[in-house]
Amino acid sequence: MLMELKSLTEKQENILVHELSQCYRIEHFVAQFPNVETREKAVEIIDRVLRRCKLESNGVASQLDEDARICYAILHMLSHELVLQFLGPCKQKYPKCIHFFKLSAAMNGFLSQYEATIYDANAGLKIDPNYYELLYDKAVALRLLDKDMNEAIEAYRAFLTIAPKDHRKVPESYYAMANCYFELHQRDISTDIVKKVYEQGEEAEKVQLPCFLPYDSNNKTELKFMFDRKSPPNVNVVAPLLDRKSRLLDPHRIRVIKQHRQWQAALLEARNDSMYTFMSGSHEPRAQQQAVKSLIGLKPISLREIDPTKDHVYNGYVLSVTIIEDAYSWTPSIHLVIEDEHLDCERMFIYGFPEGHGKYLTSKVFTLGSKMSIMNPYLRLGGSDMKSSVRIDDFSSIIMQNESERVLNMCRCCGTSNALHVCGKCKQAHYCTKECQITDWKLYGHKLICKKQ
């Protein structure tokens, strides 16, 4: 309510910072800002409160100063190095505040500094051994260090013993543990313990809040693929192996396409509103992707053969895909959604294209239904969200296929060609059936980008 006022007194600003910090102490997702302007106003207020605390207290610790520091760190979380430097003095000044250790552990995790994550987690757990958020961060870091999977499993079990059953990381902990057992048993997916722990993750999903569904997990995706590949064929199944309609409810597909459209809608708003504050950023690649001179000698690879949990350049391979969503340029990258021969889809970001060519490339080259081959594809985990995507740093690694191969009038829902129905509002989206149009509107969020022509 205070954020709705045009100006606040110092007392009101202090109350706002305290209440916001209380929300952040519970869960970062609790406090959401309706727009960029409101968020920037909150940042300005927190900066003022921090300056007042510094001037009035002469460096003496206070509850208000502690609250403001927590808010500052969370509102700048995308600047990992900056926040990590900021948190160092915070941990020294407030050695009993576990939240600074939690935030520091998270920042080190984003930067792949897993030893430092474990150090912060252990320091925080000395303050409160039952702080399950740090138990989870420690478990993730141990698993990603890939040194002792038994130790990682023990840490996940410690988290599951204490965390509420409906905590959003409970299913993911089971899936991660199943992956640890998978590695311990020489990647034998038929091992009983792997299947058992995986099924516990599926059960845990049933008590998740609706806002966290459909549940998305890279560990789950990888294991499910391994289970499906290991399962014997069902002789009673008469449907074709590649059934487009059955893919529509895939949680990963829904998340990828809907997120792409949310960002596309934000970009459209930024371009149409001169008062809209638009921010974009990127993270340096953790691996180096380079093209080769030709496709000769490269082995084909599909998205399901690429590990969605690890940063890796697949040298010596070629990934063939189709563009299934409108591409858009958001400096410094071009954003796409791609689909392979198995109808699996993934986000794709293209860097390193000629300066000033973004609009031309998105409207004339990377068009809906176009097909391409990617030499030495790079599976990249996001710098802030740790979600998987295909990243292109060497623009010459892309080979566009002939225009005659393009899928014409592609259904925006299921991807079939020659869809005859057109959205009556935007006149842009094609659909093969009314059912597909309804599904695209409700499930994939076509309403986010549907503008009347």
C-alpha positions in Angstrom: 0.0 0.0 0.0 2.8 2.4 0.8 4.2 2.0 -2.7 1.0 3.5 -4.1 1.8 6.9 -2.4 3.6 9.5 -4.5 5.9 10.4 -1.7 6.7 8.8 1.7 8.0 10.2 4.9 11.2 8.8 6.4 9.1 6.8 8.9 7.0 5.4 6.1 10.1 4.5 4.1 11.6 2.7 7.1 8.3 0.7 7.6 8.3 -0.2 3.9 11.9 -1.5 4.1 11.2 -3.5 7.2 8.1 -5.1 5.7 9.8 -5.9 2.4 12.7 -7.5 4.2 10.3 -9.6 6.2 8.8 -10.9 2.9 12.2 -11.6 1.5 13.3 -13.5 4.6 10.3 -15.8 4.1 10.7 -16.3 0.3 11.9 -14.1 -2.5 8.8 -14.9 -4.6 6.5 -13.5 -1.9 7.2 -9.8 -2.9 6.5 -9.0 -6.5 6.4 -5.6 -8.1 3.6 -4.9 -10.7 6.0 -3.0 -13.0 9.5 -1.7 -13.6 8.6 1.8 -12.3 7.5 0.5 -8.9 10.6 -1.7 -8.6 12.8 1.3 -9.4 11.0 3.4 -6.8 11.7 0.7 -4.2 15.4 0.6 -5.1 15.6 4.4 -4.6 13.9 4.2 -1.2 16.3 1.4 -0.1 19.3 3.4 -1.3 18.1 6.4 0.8 17.5 4.3 3.9 21.0 2.8 3.6 22.5 6.2 3.3 20.6 7.5 6.4 21.7 4.4 8.4 25.3 5.1 7.5 25.1 8.7 8.5 23.0 8.3 11.6 24.6 5.2 13.2 28.3 5.8 12.4 28.6 2.1 11.4 26.8 0.7 14.4 24.5 -2.3 13.6 20.8 -1.7 13.6 17.7 -3.6 12.6 16.8 -1.1 9.9 20.3 -1.2 8.4 20.1 -5.0 8.4 16.7 -4.9 6.7 17.8 -2.4 4.1 20.9 -4.5 3.2 18.8 -7.6 2.7 16.5 -5.7 0.4 19.4 -4.2 -1.5 21.1 -7.6 -2.1 17.9 -9.3 -3.4 16.9 -6.4 -5.7 20.3 -6.5 -7.3 20.6 -10.3 -7.5 21.2 -10.4 -11.2 24.5 -8.6 -10.6 26.2 -11.6 -9.0 29.7 -10.2 -8.5 28.4 -6.9 -7.2 26.1 -8.5 -4.7 28.8 -11.0 -3.6 31.2 -8.0 -2.8 28.3 -6.2 -1.0 27.6 -9.3 1.2 31.1 -9.7 2.5 30.9 -6.7 4.9 27.3 -7.6 5.7 28.3 -11.0 7.0 31.0 -9.4 9.1 28.7 -6.7 10.5 25.8 -9.1 11.1 27.5 -12.5 11.9 24.2 -13.8 13.4 22.0 -13.0 10.4 21.7 -16.2 8.5 20.1 -14.5 5.5 23.3 -12.9 4.4 25.0 -16.4 4.4 22.0 -17.7 2.4 22.3 -15.0 -0.2 26.1 -15.3 -0.4 25.8 -19.1 -0.9 23.3 -18.5 -3.8 25.5 -15.9 -5.5 28.5 -18.3 -5.4 26.3 -21.0 -6.8 25.2 -18.8 -9.7 28.9 -18.2 -10.4 29.7 -21.9 -10.2 31.9 -21.3 -7.2 30.6 -24.4 -5.4 33.3 -24.7 -2.8 32.5 -21.2 -1.7 28.8 -22.1 -1.6 29.5 -25.0 0.7 31.6 -22.7 2.9 28.8 -20.2 3.2 26.2 -22.9 3.8 28.3 -24.5 6.6 28.8 -21.0 8.2 25.1 -20.3 8.1 24.2 -23.7 9.5 26.3 -23.0 12.5 23.8 -20.2 13.3 20.8 -22.4 12.7 21.4 -26.1 11.9 17.8 -26.5 10.8 17.8 -23.8 8.2 16.6 -26.0 5.3 17.3 -23.4 2.6 21.0 -23.6 3.2 20.8 -27.4 3.5 19.4 -27.4 0.0 22.1 -25.0 -1.4 24.8 -27.2 0.2 23.3 -30.4 -1.4 23.2 -28.8 -4.9 26.8 -27.6 -4.6 28.0 -31.0 -3.5 26.2 -32.7 -6.4 27.6 -30.2 -9.0 31.1 -30.6 -7.6 30.7 -34.2 -8.7 33.2 -35.5 -6.0 31.1 -37.6 -3.6 27.6 -38.4 -4.6 26.9 -40.1 -1.2 27.7 -36.8 0.6 25.3 -35.0 -1.8 22.6 -37.6 -1.2 23.0 -37.2 2.6 22.6 -33.4 2.3 19.5 -33.7 0.2 18.0 -36.1 2.8 18.8 -33.6 5.6 16.9 -31.0 3.6 13.9 -33.3 3.0 13.8 -34.2 6.7 13.2 -30.6 7.8 11.7 -28.8 4.9 7.8 -28.4 4.6 6.4 -31.1 2.4 5.0 -28.5 0.0 8.2 -26.6 -0.3 8.9 -25.9 -4.0 12.3 -27.6 -3.9 11.1 -30.9 -2.4 10.3 -32.6 -5.7 13.6 -31.3 -7.3 15.5 -32.8 -4.3 14.1 -36.2 -5.0 14.9 -35.9 -8.7 18.4 -34.7 -8.0 18.9 -37.6 -5.5 17.7 -40.1 -8.1 20.3 -38.6 -10.5 23.0 -39.0 -7.8 22.1 -42.7 -7.4 22.1 -43.0 -11.2 25.7 -41.8 -11.3 26.7 -44.0 -8.4 25.3 -47.1 -10.2 27.3 -46.5 -13.4 24.3 -44.7 -15.1 22.2 -47.9 -14.8 18.6 -46.6 -15.1 17.2 -50.0 -14.2 18.5 -49.8 -10.6 15.5 -50.0 -8.2 16.7 -47.1 -5.9 16.8 -44.7 -8.9 13.2 -45.5 -9.9 12.0 -45.4 -6.3 13.4 -42.0 -5.5 12.2 -40.6 -8.9 8.7 -41.8 -8.0 8.9 -40.0 -4.6 9.6 -36.8 -6.6 6.4 -37.4 -8.6 4.4 -37.9 -5.4 5.9 -34.7 -3.9 4.7 -32.8 -6.9 1.1 -33.5 -6.0 1.2 -31.3 -2.9 2.9 -28.3 -4.7 1.1 -25.0 -4.9 -0.6 -24.3 -8.2 1.8 -21.4 -8.9 4.7 -23.9 -9.2 2.9 -26.2 -11.6 3.5 -27.6 -14.2 6.6 -28.6 -12.3 9.9 -28.0 -14.2 13.1 -29.9 -13.4 16.1 -30.6 -15.6 16.9 -33.6 -13.5 13.4 -35.0 -14.0 13.6 -34.4 -17.8 16.9 -36.3 -18.1 15.7 -39.2 -16.0 12.4 -39.5 -17.7 14.1 -39.7 -21.0 16.3 -42.5 -19.7 13.3 -44.4 -18.3 11.4 -44.0 -21.6 14.4 -45.2 -23.6 14.8 -48.2 -21.3 11.2 -49.2 -21.3 10.2 -52.1 -23.6 7.9 -51.1 -26.5 4.2 -51.4 -26.0 2.8 -53.6 -28.7 -0.8 -52.3 -28.1 0.2 -48.7 -29.0 -1.1 -47.9 -32.5 -0.4 -44.2 -32.5 2.7 -43.0 -34.4 5.9 -42.7 -32.4 6.1 -38.9 -33.0 2.6 -37.8 -32.0 2.6 -34.0 -32.1 -0.7 -33.7 -30.1 0.7 -35.7 -27.2 3.6 -33.3 -26.9 1.4 -30.3 -26.1 1.2 -31.1 -22.4 5.0 -31.5 -21.9 5.8 -29.2 -18.9 9.2 -28.2 -20.4 7.6 -27.3 -23.7 4.9 -25.2 -22.0 7.5 -23.3 -19.9 9.9 -22.6 -22.8 7.2 -21.3 -25.2 5.3 -19.3 -22.6 8.5 -17.7 -21.2 9.6 -16.8 -24.8 6.3 -15.0 -25.3 6.4 -13.2 -22.0 9.8 -11.8 -22.9 8.5 -11.0 -26.4 5.5 -9.1 -24.9 7.8 -7.1 -22.6 10.0 -6.2 -25.6 6.9 -5.0 -27.5 5.8 -2.9 -24.6 9.3 -1.4 -24.3 9.3 -0.4 -27.9 5.8 1.1 -27.8 6.1 3.0 -24.6 8.8 5.7 -24.4 8.4 5.9 -20.6 9.0 2.1 -20.2 12.3 1.3 -18.6 14.0 -1.5 -20.5 16.9 -3.5 -19.2 18.8 -6.4 -20.7 21.9 -8.2 -19.8 24.0 -11.3 -20.6 26.5 -13.6 -18.9 29.8 -14.7 -20.3 29.8 -18.2 -21.7 31.4 -20.9 -19.5 32.6 -22.7 -22.6 33.9 -21.7 -26.0 31.7 -22.7 -29.0 33.4 -22.5 -32.4 32.2 -23.6 -35.9 34.0 -26.0 -38.3 34.4 -25.4 -42.0 31.7 -27.9 -43.1 29.1 -30.5 -42.0 31.3 -33.3 -43.4 32.3 -35.8 -40.6 29.9 -34.4 -38.0 27.6 -36.8 -36.2 23.9 -35.9 -35.8 22.7 -35.3 -32.2 19.2 -34.5 -30.8 18.1 -32.4 -27.9 17.3 -35.5 -25.8 20.9 -36.7 -26.3 22.2 -33.5 -24.8 22.6 -33.4 -21.0 20.2 -30.6 -19.8 22.0 -30.3 -16.4 25.6 -29.4 -17.6 27.3 -26.7 -19.6 28.9 -28.4 -22.5 30.0 -27.8 -26.1 29.2 -30.9 -28.2 32.2 -30.8 -30.6 32.0 -33.0 -33.6 28.2 -33.0 -33.6 25.4 -31.2 -35.6 22.0 -30.4 -34.2 19.2 -30.0 -36.9 16.2 -28.0 -35.7 13.1 -26.0 -36.8 12.2 -22.5 -35.5 8.7 -22.8 -33.9 8.3 -19.3 -32.4 8.8 -15.8 -33.8 12.4 -14.7 -33.3 13.1 -11.3 -31.8 16.3 -9.3 -31.3 16.9 -8.1 -27.7 20.4 -6.7 -27.6 22.9 -8.3 -27.5 21.2 -11.5 -28.6 18.5 -13.0 -30.9 15.9 -15.1 -29.0 14.3 -18.2 -30.6 12.6 -21.4 -29.7 13.7 -24.5 -31.7 12.4 -28.0 -32.1 14.2 -31.1 -33.2 13.2 -34.3 -35.1 11.8 -35.8 -31.9 9.6 -32.8 -31.3 11.6 -31.8 -28.3 12.0 -28.0 -27.9 14.5 -25.6 -26.3 15.3 -22.0 -26.0 18.1 -20.7 -28.2 20.1 -17.5 -28.0 22.3 -16.2 -30.8 25.2 -13.9 -30.1 28.0 -12.6 -32.3 25.8 -11.6 -35.3 26.8 -8.6 -37.4 26.0 -5.3 -35.6 22.8 -3.6 -36.7 21.5 -6.8 -38.4 19.1 -8.0 -35.7 15.9 -6.7 -37.3 16.9 -8.1 -40.7 17.8 -11.5 -39.3 14.6 -11.9 -37.3 12.3 -10.9 -40.1 14.1 -12.4 -43.1 16.3 -15.3 -42.0 15.3 -16.8 -38.6 11.6 -16.9 -39.6 8.9 -19.2 -38.3 9.2 -22.7 -39.8 12.7 -22.2 -41.1 15.2 -25.1 -40.6 18.8 -24.9 -39.6 21.8 -27.0 -38.7 24.0 -26.0 -35.7 27.6 -27.2 -35.8 29.2 -28.0 -32.4 26.1 -27.0 -30.4 26.6 -25.4 -27.0 24.1 -26.4 -24.2 24.3 -23.5 -21.8 22.8 -23.2 -18.3 21.5 -19.7 -17.6 23.7 -17.4 -15.5 20.8 -16.4 -13.3 18.1 -19.0 -13.6 20.3 -22.1 -14.4 17.7 -23.1 -17.0 19.0 -24.9 -20.1 19.3 -23.3 -23.6 21.2 -23.6 -26.8 23.7 -20.8 -27.1 25.4 -19.6 -30.3 28.6 -17.5 -29.9 30.1 -18.3 -33.3 27.5 -17.0 -35.8 29.1 -19.1 -38.6 28.2 -22.3 -36.8 24.6 -21.9 -38.1 23.8 -23.2 -41.6 20.3 -22.3 -42.7 18.6 -25.0 -44.9 17.0 -24.2 -48.2 13.8 -22.0 -48.1 12.0 -24.9 -49.8 12.4 -26.9 -46.6 10.6 -24.3 -44.5 7.3 -25.3 -42.8 4.7 -23.1 -44.4 1.7 -21.8 -42.4 2.8 -23.6 -39.3 0.2 -24.2 -36.7 1.3 -22.1 -33.7 0.2 -24.8 -31.3 1.1 -28.3 -32.6 3.5 -27.3 -35.5 1.9 -29.0 -38.4 2.2 -27.4 -41.8 -0.5 -25.8 -44.0 -2.7 -24.7 -41.1 -5.8 -23.0 -42.7 -7.3 -21.2 -39.7 -6.0 -17.7 -38.8 -6.4 -15.9 -35.5 -9.2 -13.3 -36.0 -7.5 -10.7 -33.8 -3.8 -10.6 -34.8 -4.2 -12.1 -38.3 -0.8 -13.7 -37.8 -1.1 -17.0 -36.0 -2.2 -20.0 -38.0 -4.0 -23.1 -36.5 -4.9 -26.4 -37.9 -8.0 -26.8 -35.7 -10.1 -24.8 -33.2 -8.8 -27.1 -30.5 -5.2 -26.0 -31.2 -6.2 -22.3 -31.2 -7.9 -22.7 -27.7 -4.9 -24.6 -26.4 -2.5 -22.0 -27.7 -4.5 -19.2 -26.1 -4.9 -20.9 -22.7 -1.9 -23.1 -22.2 0.9 -21.3 -24.2 -0.2 -17.7 -23.7 -0.9 -16.5 -27.2 -2.9 -13.7 -25.6 0.5 -12.3 -24.4 1.5 -11.4 -28.0 -1.8 -11.2 -29.8 -2.3 -7.6 -31.0 -5.2 -6.4 -33.1 -4.2 -5.6 -36.7 
